[in-house]
Amino acid sequence: MNAQTSKEIGAAVRSRRKELKVTQKDLALTCGTGLRFIIDLEKGKVTCQIGKVLQVLQALGLRLQITSSSAAAGNGREL
């Protein structure tokens, strides 16, 4: 999935969590975050803390990849 917005990241998190059959509460406990954070993240809240988002992605086996817009067009390099 090529997520470019907070809503798309939230949808990817929710999809993967459900695929793994993990509850929001269990994911929050595993990641050391609050249940409210998981709920907000899955809804695409734009003010979610990036450090916590990265913890959740790692716990779910998801990877964040950053590329420049020129790399997407084939003219740049991947970070």
DAUR-V879993 format. One record per pair of residues at least 4 apart in sequence whose C-alpha atoms are under 6 Angstrom apart, sorted by the first residue. I is the first residue (numbers start at 1). J is the second residue. If there is no record, write none. Layout:
BEGIN
((I;J) (I;J))
END
This chain:
BEGIN
((3;8) (3;9) (6;44) (6;46) (7;44) (10;41) (10;42) (10;43) (10;44) (11;15) (11;42) (14;42) (17;22) (25;35) (28;32) (28;33) (28;34) (28;35) (31;56) (37;41) (40;45) (41;45) (57;62) (58;62) (66;79) (67;78) (67;79) (70;75) (70;76) (71;75) (71;76) (71;77))
END
